[in-house]
């Protein structure tokens, strides 16, 4: 698909272990609210900043594809899974920047919990040269209000200084470098919750798309500690 050159492209990285309605509403609401021409969901290959995913990449990728099927506004990009080695966001963003050109606005979409840990990411300060960052609320984590900067580490709060954007229109004014908090429908859903429910034989229905649940059942994922390998 040919995009107008200033149309921002949104990027949502995650382990997606499994993908759920929290991720999907985040992607859909970011696409609409931020005026994104495209929203790419990027399943992590080997996430360096958390426990090794329970399910292999091929399953997490398949579930993400099932979840967005039928929605032309959301795409799954396997860029991190295709490249061997740790999934550092800064490397993925550099590759995407090369692919999409130096002037296209890129918007990395994060839940506020993920943003709060940004200063622990590999070469995190370089991210601001590669992309804008849009931060959504997640139950227990809000990127709004006067208390927000206080929950950030001093170095991250300092990096935010002078980068806050007033509205989504500002995303088109530069290819990278801004931070934009935005509101999404709060959904207290996490992949951890879903894995725990399934592990204990409980229903996870209505927390994630039915085709993903069917895939989980067919592949016997999340039943026990070493399932899905
Ligand atoms: P886990 O429970 O395994 O840690 P998770 O549900 O937090 O997983 P991730 O794949 O780690 O999901 O999250 C990817 C991105 O999606 C992160 O930026 C995270 O903040 C965001 N996100 C996940 N769930 C929600 C939600 N319910 N509301 C808002 N943002 C979310």
Boltz pocket constraint, residues with backbone or C-beta under 6 A from the ligand:
constraints:
  - pocket:
      binder: B
      contacts: [[A, 13], [A, 14], [A, 15], [A, 16], [A, 17], [A, 18], [A, 21], [A, 22], [A, 23], [A, 26], [A, 109], [A, 110], [A, 111], [A, 112], [A, 113], [A, 114], [A, 115], [A, 136], [A, 137], [A, 138], [A, 139], [A, 185], [A, 187], [A, 188], [A, 189], [A, 190], [A, 191], [A, 192], [A, 193]]
      max_distance: 6.0
